[in-house]
C-alpha cells in the first residue's frame, strides 16, 4: 500500500512477488465491481504475483465480471476459476433467518431465490409480519442499486427476459432494434442474466419479478406477443428434437403470455399432444378439455374429442372413448371434413379392440373414402395400416391383403418422411411375418428396422408396442424366455410411467407365459387366475376367457381336476358371455374336455366337431397358433379314448404347422404337455 501511495505501481508488483510466497495467506477482496481504474491495475499484477506463490489464494467477490483477467487465465493457465454464486438452500435459509418465525421467513427466503443480500434485508425487519415490507425493501434495493445504472436497451432487454420462465437463447431477447449482443454481454457480466447450459440464458427470479412488475400494458402486450412467438418456435424445435420435457416448459410459458381465444386454445391442444406423447394422460386430458373451452370451430372440437378418444382407446378405457367419439361426430354434424376420416379411424380402433370385425371394416372403408376424397396421404397411410391389422386379427382375414395394405402404408410413410408411422407399419409387418406367415427372417428385418429408428423409440407408445412385440417374438419363435421376460418387464415398468393399465396387464400376461413355458405351472396358474379376475372386473371378457383357459390347462397338467372344474363353472359367468362368444374354439375345447371327463363321449365328440367346423380349412384360418391349439387338444382326447391312429395324424399336423411357423416354444413344450394331459385325463376317465 505504501508503494502504491508513492505512485510506484511497477515496484508494487515486485514487492508482492517477493513478499507473498510463504505467507500462506487467503485474501478476500469484496465489492470488486466498485474498483477504480487504479485498483483494477493493481488486481492485474496481484493476480500474476499469486501465480508465483503456491501457498496463497485470493477470493474476489463482484456483482459482475471485471477486466483484470482474460480467457487464457481461465482456460489455459488455470490461474482463475469463475464461480457463479447461486441462492442458499432451504436449510441454509432457515439457519440464516432463525428467529422464532422460521416458517414464514423461510418461505419468503425461497421466494427471493435464497439471495443472501435479500435475506439480510428480510432479517433486518423485527416485526413477525415482514413479508410485504421486506419485499418493498428488496424492490427499492433493485431500483437504487441496479435499475438506475442500466441503459434503456438494458432495461428493455431485462423486461423481455422477465417474460420467460425458462432458459432461452440470446436471440429470444432481441425484441427491439436496440437489443444486441453487447447489451446481453453487459447484463451477463453484471450477473443480471445467467448462463444456463451451453447457449441459454435466464434471469434471477427476484429480478424477473421486479421487471415484470414495472411493465406497462402496452409493453406487456407487445413484448408478450414477441416472447410467445419465440417460445412457440422453441417448443416446435424441442419437439422435433425429441426434447419433450423442454417442449412442455416452453408451451406452458407461452400459455402464460397468450390472452384467451383461438391462439390460446391451439397452444393448449399442442400441450395436450405432448403430454399424451410422454404418457401423462391426466395432464393431456386437462389440456384438451381447456382447449375445448377456447374454440367454437366444429372441426377443432371434433379433433379434440377424437384425440381424447384415442388416448382412452390405447389404454383400453373403452366407455369414455366411445363417449368422446360420439361427441366428435356430433360436433361435425353434416359438415364435410377430413376430420370425419380420422373419427372413422378411431371408430375402427374401438371396434377392432372389441373384435367387432364388420364394424371395424366399415370404419376403415369410410375413412379411406374420406381421405382419398380430400387427397390426404397421411390419413390414407394410417387407414392402410388399419386394414392390414384387421386382416391379421380377423378369423377370416386375408393375409395377402394384409401384406399389400402394409406395403401401401409403408410407401406412403416413407414419402411423408414420417418415421413414427413407419415404425407402426413395420410393427404390423413384423407381426404378420412372425405369427401368420412364419417368415422369421422377414420379421427380424422389420424388428431391426424399428429399433434403428432411435428418435421414434423415445415415444413411450411406440416403445411399448415394440417391447411387447419383441417379447412375444423371443418367447414364441425363439423360445428365449430370459429375453422375453426382460422385454415384458420393461414394458410393465413403462406402463406404470405412462399411467397405462392395459400395458401393465398385457406385460403381466406375457410374463405369466414365460413361467408357463419354463414349466413353472403353479406360478403361471396363479398369475393367470389373478389376471382373469382383474380383466373380468374391467369388462375385458375376451382377455379374461383366454386367461381362464390357461388356468384350466395348467390345472389339468398339474392333475388338479377341481381347479379345472372351477374354470368350467367360471365360463358360465354372464359377465364372460361376450368373451366366450368371441373365443368359440376355447369354449368348445373346454366343453369337449369336460364332457370327456364326465363320461359323455357324444358330448365330447360333438364339441370338437363343432370347433373343427368353425376352424374350417387350414388355408383360410390365419391364426396358426390357435389352430394348433385346437388340433393338439383334439389329438390328446383322441388318444385318451383309444383312437391312436387319428390322434397321431392330428398331432403330426400340429408339429408340421408349428415347424412351418417356427413356433419353437410350443414345439419344445408340447411333448411334455401331451404326456401330462394324457396321464391326467386317463386317470380321471378310468375312475369314471
PEDA-V666145 format. One record per pair of residues at least 24 apart in sequence whose ideal C-beta (glycine too) atoms are under 7 Angstrom apart, sorted by sequence separation. I is the first residue (numbers start at 1). J is the second residue. D is the distance in whole Angstrom. If there is no record, write none. Layout:
# PEDA-V666145
[[I	J	D] [I	J	D]]
This chain:
# PEDA-V666145
[[44	68	5] [384	408	4] [385	409	4] [426	450	5] [467	491	4] [43	68	4] [89	114	7] [97	122	7] [153	178	4] [325	350	7] [384	409	4] [40	66	7] [87	113	4] [88	114	4] [93	119	7] [97	123	6] [108	134	6] [112	138	6] [153	179	6] [157	183	5] [228	254	5] [248	274	5] [265	291	5] [268	294	7] [285	311	7] [302	328	4] [305	331	6] [341	367	5] [344	370	7] [364	390	6] [406	432	7] [447	473	7] [484	510	7] [485	511	6] [488	514	7] [505	531	7] [525	551	6] [528	554	7] [568	594	5] [585	611	5] [608	634	5] [628	654	5] [40	67	7] [87	114	3] [96	123	7] [101	128	5] [104	131	7] [157	184	7] [247	274	5] [248	275	7] [284	311	6] [423	450	5] [464	491	6] [467	494	7] [32	60	5] [40	68	5] [51	79	5] [87	115	5] [88	116	6] [322	350	6] [381	409	5] [16	45	7] [20	49	6] [29	58	7] [32	61	6] [33	62	4] [154	183	6] [158	187	7] [167	196	4] [228	257	4] [265	294	3] [302	331	4] [321	350	6] [341	370	3] [361	390	6] [403	432	6] [485	514	5] [505	534	7] [525	554	4] [585	614	7] [608	637	7] [628	657	5] [16	46	6] [20	50	7] [31	61	7] [32	62	4] [33	63	5] [153	183	5] [157	187	6] [167	197	7] [169	199	6] [227	257	6] [228	258	5] [244	274	5] [264	294	5] [265	295	5] [281	311	6] [301	331	4] [302	332	5] [340	370	5] [341	371	5] [360	390	6] [402	432	6] [423	453	5] [443	473	7] [464	494	5] [484	514	6] [505	535	7] [524	554	6] [525	555	7] [584	614	6] [585	615	7] [627	657	7] [628	658	6] [21	52	7] [24	55	5] [25	56	5] [26	57	5] [27	58	4] [28	59	5] [29	60	5] [30	61	5] [33	64	5] [35	66	6] [88	119	7] [169	200	6] [170	201	6] [381	412	4] [422	453	7] [463	494	6] [464	495	7] [545	576	6] [9	41	6] [13	45	4] [17	49	5] [21	53	4] [29	61	7] [47	79	7] [154	186	6] [161	193	7] [168	200	6] [262	294	7] [318	350	6] [338	370	6] [380	412	6] [381	413	5] [544	576	6] [16	49	4] [20	53	4] [22	55	7] [23	56	6] [33	66	6] [154	187	6] [167	200	4] [168	201	6] [224	257	4] [244	277	6] [261	294	6] [262	295	6] [298	331	5] [313	346	7] [399	432	7] [423	456	5] [481	514	5] [521	554	5] [604	637	6] [624	657	5] [32	66	6] [158	192	6] [167	201	6] [244	278	5] [260	294	6] [281	315	7] [298	332	6] [419	453	5] [460	494	6] [516	550	7] [541	575	6] [545	579	4] [17	52	6] [167	202	4] [239	274	6] [269	304	6] [272	307	7] [276	311	5] [318	353	7] [341	376	7] [377	412	5] [381	416	7] [541	576	5] [544	579	6] [545	580	6] [13	49	6] [20	56	5] [303	339	6] [306	342	6] [310	346	6] [313	349	5] [318	354	7] [338	374	4] [419	455	6] [420	456	5] [481	517	6] [521	557	6] [522	558	7] [298	335	6] [302	339	5] [306	343	5] [309	346	5] [313	350	6] [342	379	7] [345	382	6] [352	389	7] [357	394	5] [399	436	5] [419	456	5] [440	477	6] [460	497	7] [481	518	5] [521	558	5] [541	578	5] [542	579	4] [546	583	7] [549	586	5] [624	661	5] [4	42	7] [299	337	5] [338	376	5] [341	379	5] [345	383	6] [348	386	5] [352	390	6] [377	415	7] [378	416	6] [399	437	7] [427	465	5] [431	469	6] [460	498	5] [468	506	6] [472	510	7] [475	513	6] [509	547	7] [541	579	3] [545	583	5] [552	590	6] [625	663	6] [628	666	7] [632	670	6] [636	674	6] [640	678	6] [377	416	6] [385	424	6] [389	428	6] [392	431	6] [420	459	6] [423	462	5] [427	466	7] [430	469	6] [434	473	6] [464	503	5] [471	510	5] [475	514	6] [536	575	6] [639	678	6] [299	339	5] [306	346	6] [313	353	7] [381	421	6] [385	425	5] [388	428	5] [392	432	6] [536	576	6] [542	582	5] [546	586	7] [593	633	7] [601	641	7] [162	203	6] [302	343	6] [338	379	7] [345	386	6] [542	583	6] [545	586	6] [549	590	7] [585	626	6] [589	630	6] [596	637	5] [636	677	5] [640	681	5] [161	203	4] [420	462	6] [427	469	6] [468	510	7] [475	517	7] [636	678	6] [640	682	6] [385	428	6] [434	477	6] [392	436	6] [589	633	5] [593	637	7] [596	640	7] [158	203	7] [585	630	5] [592	637	6] [636	681	7] [640	685	6] [162	208	5] [161	208	7] [175	223	6] [158	207	7] [162	211	4] [162	212	4] [175	226	5] [159	211	5] [158	211	5] [159	215	6] [172	230	4] [159	219	6] [163	223	6] [163	224	6] [168	230	7] [160	223	5] [164	227	6] [159	223	6] [163	227	4] [142	207	7] [160	226	7] [168	234	7] [160	227	6] [138	206	6] [142	210	5] [139	210	6] [166	249	5] [166	250	6] [596	681	7] [166	253	5] [597	684	5] [118	206	6] [165	253	5] [597	685	7] [164	253	6] [596	685	7] [599	688	4] [113	204	6] [115	206	6] [597	688	7] [113	205	5] [113	206	5] [112	206	5] [163	257	6] [84	194	6] [557	673	6] [557	676	4] [557	677	6] [556	677	6] [559	680	5] [561	684	6] [65	189	4] [556	680	5] [64	189	4] [64	190	3] [63	190	6] [64	191	6] [63	191	6] [314	461	6] [517	665	5] [517	669	6] [279	460	4] [277	459	6] [278	460	6] [315	500	5] [477	662	5] [479	664	4] [315	501	7] [316	502	4] [436	622	5] [477	663	6] [478	664	6] [479	665	4] [315	502	5] [355	542	6] [476	663	6] [477	664	6] [476	665	5] [479	668	6] [435	625	7] [475	665	6] [242	455	5] [242	458	5] [282	499	7] [279	497	6] [281	499	5] [279	498	2] [280	499	7] [279	499	6] [279	500	7] [438	660	5] [440	662	5] [399	622	6] [438	661	4] [316	540	7] [396	620	7] [438	662	6] [397	622	5] [355	582	5] [392	622	7]]
